[in-house]
Amino acid sequence: MLSDLGMSAAAKDPTPFSVRLRVTHLLLLTTTCAVIASVRMAWTDWTDIPVEIHAYALASIAFASIMYGVAISGLLLFAWQRWNTGAWSAVFPGHWLLLCMAVCVLLDAVCGIGIWLWEISSKSANVEFIAWNLNKIALCSSAGLNCVLFSRMLHGNRCWRLVLLVPGGVLLLLVPQHCWALLGVWRQWFDTSHAYAQVATTTVLLILILVASLHDHRDGLRYDWLHWTGVAAVWLFAGGGLVEAIGWLSYFT
């Protein structure tokens, strides 16, 4: 039952997420990750992915499925505590990272389903290329703005804000490239530049997470387990993106 999540109506503690990590939380996480992994495996069109990088693609799906599961599970936990206690407990940097990732996951799903519905009903020539770029435009613009907005709400040292500002800015910068592609200004180097940008962005993200964590450790700051869950979600996002980009670069070069 949902009450087993440790956030019963009797728990009126308005402090930051104070519920101890329980087995039911882990069950929620593993179930969510398994469902998302199954959906992503079924949704992936393996015919569009070169055989040479299938291993990289599988690793990327594994990273993404865990990240998506962590983000959605965190969103459910926050929503359940809000419903039962009336208190908003997102105060630590990792909380905002987790919520930002969860919103990005939902945006990814909405954009993907919306473009897929348009694709199956469209009679346009070269529909797959158009649909792919439309999806990227919608996702990069919405997720980029989401990251920038969440960075403004996040409290903590500047490195935590940069953890959201860096990918948000890069995503917004990718929007014109996909617009140019739809206008027929596609260039062969777009794919390679995209992969290099992804490697650079994800590497910087991993470094920023490390620096921010060490900075807080030096200052003696203590966070709850949900903060570190949010940090892990971003780490998985960056790690999966780095693996995927390395795979495509090995194919292009």
KENULUM-660423 format. One record per residue (C-alpha): residue in three letters; x, y, z. Coordinates in steps of 0.02 Angstrom, whole numbers, padded with zeros to 5 digits, always signed. Example, Ala and Ser with C-alpha at 12.3 -4.5 7.8 and 13.67 -1.06 7.14 Angstrom:
<recs>
ALA+00615-00225+00390/SER+00684-00053+00357/
</recs>
This chain:
<recs>
MET+00000+00000+00000/LEU+00052+00180-00025/SER+00048+00205+00163/ASP+00194+00084+00173/LEU+00303+00216+00090/GLY+00327+00290+00262/MET+00227+00448+00234/SER+00064+00415+00325/ALA-00056+00554+00366/ALA+00003+00545+00546/ALA+00177+00599+00495/LYS+00157+00787+00500/ASP+00342+00827+00506/PRO+00368+00987+00402/THR+00557+00965+00400/PRO+00648+00916+00240/PHE+00611+00742+00178/SER+00636+00651+00343/VAL+00569+00479+00299/ARG+00699+00345+00318/LEU+00746+00239+00169/ARG+00640+00081+00174/VAL+00622-00079+00077/THR+00460-00013+00001/HIS+00557+00133-00073/LEU+00677+00012-00156/LEU+00531-00092-00220/LEU+00453+00064-00295/LEU+00618+00109-00377/THR+00653-00064-00450/THR+00474-00081-00515/THR+00480+00089-00598/CYS+00650+00055-00676/ALA+00593-00115-00742/VAL+00436-00043-00822/ILE+00532+00100-00902/ALA+00670-00016-00965/SER+00539-00129-01046/VAL+00454+00018-01130/ARG+00618+00091-01193/MET+00676-00077-01262/ALA+00510-00100-01353/TRP+00508+00080-01415/THR+00686+00081-01483/ASP+00698+00056-01670/TRP+00856-00050-01681/THR+00855-00040-01872/ASP+00906+00143-01857/ILE+01055+00102-01745/PRO+01213+00033-01827/VAL+01259-00141-01768/GLU+01432-00078-01719/ILE+01361+00027-01577/HIS+01222-00088-01514/ALA+01322-00120-01355/TYR+01337+00067-01323/ALA+01151+00088-01356/LEU+01107-00050-01232/ALA+01218+00029-01100/SER+01139+00199-01132/ILE+00964+00125-01115/ALA+01015+00044-00950/PHE+01081+00210-00882/ALA+00928+00304-00944/SER+00804+00176-00876/ILE+00879+00186-00702/MET+00885+00376-00710/TYR+00704+00386-00770/GLY+00652+00264-00632/VAL+00743+00362-00498/ALA+00669+00527-00558/ILE+00489+00464-00568/SER+00503+00374-00401/GLY+00568+00534-00320/LEU+00425+00634-00396/LEU+00299+00509-00325/LEU+00379+00518-00153/PHE+00375+00708-00151/ALA+00194+00709-00212/TRP+00143+00583-00079/GLN+00224+00682+00061/ARG+00146+00842-00002/TRP-00025+00758-00008/ASN-00012+00689+00169/THR+00081+00826+00262/GLY+00043+00982+00162/ALA+00227+01026+00175/TRP+00342+01061+00028/SER+00502+00969+00070/ALA+00609+01009-00083/VAL+00743+01116-00002/PHE+00910+01032-00038/PRO+01000+01045-00207/GLY+00974+00861-00245/HIS+00787+00879-00219/TRP+00776+01009-00357/LEU+00890+00906-00469/LEU+00774+00757-00445/LEU+00617+00856-00483/CYS+00699+00936-00635/MET+00747+00764-00702/ALA+00570+00701-00671/VAL+00494+00846-00770/CYS+00619+00814-00911/VAL+00566+00631-00913/LEU+00384+00682-00929/LEU+00427+00807-01066/ASP+00523+00671-01158/ALA+00371+00556-01151/VAL+00248+00691-01206/CYS+00358+00749-01351/GLY+00394+00571-01407/ILE+00212+00516-01405/GLY+00152+00677-01487/ILE+00277+00667-01630/TRP+00243+00480-01650/LEU+00056+00513-01670/TRP+00094+00647-01799/GLU+00213+00531-01890/ILE+00089+00388-01910/SER-00045+00507-01975/SER+00065+00613-02088/LYS+00083+00583-02273/SER+00233+00697-02293/ALA+00384+00639-02389/ASN+00536+00596-02284/VAL+00422+00588-02133/GLU+00547+00499-02019/PHE+00680+00635-02041/ILE+00552+00773-02011/ALA+00478+00685-01860/TRP+00649+00655-01782/ASN+00698+00838-01797/LEU+00529+00900-01736/ASN+00546+00788-01585/LYS+00720+00856-01549/ILE+00660+01037-01568/ALA+00514+01009-01448/LEU+00617+00912-01321/CYS+00774+01021-01325/SER+00676+01183-01308/SER+00557+01122-01170/ALA+00688+01024-01071/GLY+00815+01165-01092/LEU+00695+01295-01024/ASN+00647+01176-00885/CYS+00828+01157-00830/VAL+00858+01345-00834/LEU+00700+01380-00731/PHE+00741+01246-00603/SER+00917+01316-00585/ARG+00839+01479-00526/MET+00743+01388-00389/LEU+00890+01283-00330/HIS+00978+01338-00171/GLY+01159+01294-00136/ASN+01332+01334-00200/ARG+01350+01393-00379/CYS+01409+01225-00443/TRP+01237+01150-00409/ARG+01155+01285-00515/LEU+01280+01254-00654/VAL+01233+01069-00651/LEU+01066+01124-00724/LEU+01119+01280-00819/VAL+01251+01191-00923/PRO+01139+01055-01000/GLY+00995+01180-01012/GLY+01101+01301-01112/VAL+01170+01164-01225/LEU+00995+01097-01261/LEU+00933+01269-01310/LEU+01084+01294-01423/LEU+01042+01132-01514/VAL+00870+01195-01566/PRO+00932+01304-01712/GLN+01032+01157-01781/HIS+00875+01051-01797/CYS+00778+01199-01869/TRP+00913+01217-02003/ALA+00899+01032-02040/LEU+00712+01050-02073/LEU+00749+01198-02187/GLY+00866+01090-02290/VAL+01028+01159-02221/TRP+01084+00991-02153/ARG+01271+00963-02153/GLN+01367+00801-02126/TRP+01464+00877-01982/PHE+01305+00907-01882/ASP+01306+00727-01816/THR+01489+00733-01765/SER+01473+00905-01685/HIS+01321+00845-01588/ALA+01418+00696-01521/TYR+01568+00802-01471/ALA+01454+00927-01384/GLN+01372+00784-01290/VAL+01541+00716-01233/ALA+01597+00888-01174/THR+01432+00927-01086/THR+01418+00762-00994/THR+01601+00767-00942/VAL+01579+00943-00872/LEU+01422+00886-00781/LEU+01513+00742-00696/ILE+01652+00861-00642/LEU+01527+00991-00577/ILE+01435+00860-00474/LEU+01599+00805-00396/VAL+01656+00983-00360/ALA+01487+01032-00286/SER+01483+00878-00174/LEU+01661+00907-00113/HIS+01622+01091-00082/ASP+01474+01045+00029/HIS+01574+00911+00117/ARG+01709+01040+00157/ASP+01577+01156+00228/GLY+01508+01016+00337/LEU+01336+01015+00256/ARG+01231+00860+00284/TYR+01092+00806+00167/ASP+00956+00675+00171/TRP+00955+00518+00062/LEU+00835+00595-00064/HIS+00961+00732-00101/TRP+01089+00600-00149/THR+00955+00511-00250/GLY+00936+00670-00354/VAL+01124+00683-00373/ALA+01129+00501-00429/ALA+00992+00537-00558/VAL+01095+00675-00639/TRP+01252+00568-00630/LEU+01160+00429-00721/PHE+01096+00554-00850/ALA+01273+00617-00881/GLY+01351+00443-00879/GLY+01224+00372-01001/GLY+01244+00521-01117/LEU+01433+00503-01113/VAL+01425+00318-01157/GLU+01303+00351-01299/ALA+01408+00494-01370/ILE+01568+00391-01365/GLY+01479+00253-01460/TRP+01422+00370-01598/LEU+01594+00452-01611/SER+01674+00281-01630/TYR+01552+00249-01773/PHE+01576+00418-01859/THR+01765+00413-01850/
</recs>
